[in-house]
């Protein structure tokens, strides 16, 4: 539920979609320098307007990297990476104790950067992050 123990992380503010809009899928794109031995993981939280629990109380869910996990930068090369909730489905479904939700009107993103090489050339860094809330296959 919290940000976790990682030292290098970015947590977005909660994004609330315009009234009347609901989404069922997310795409996150980021441009990064990711040297060999480093990793960039992306997580999300979603919230449906009818869910009585706060988005802050939701657990982070790890997105799947669509770009090959073995795509690394050389000599400071910037690479665009894509992350999705699933590589086989275009729907985010989550449940509380009593209800299953197939859409959301709020979301937040967390990016965690890590490395086994603590030299300056081994540390990953980001140039930009773009997150898109999309209709899923539910519509």
Secondary structure, 3 states (H helix, E strand, C coil): CCCCCCCEEEECCCEECCCCCCECEEEEEEEEECECCEEEEEEEEEECCCCCCCHHHCCCEECEECCCCCCCECCCCCEEEEEECCCCCCCCCEECCCCEECCECEEEEEEEEEECCCCHHHCCEEEEEEEEEECCCCC
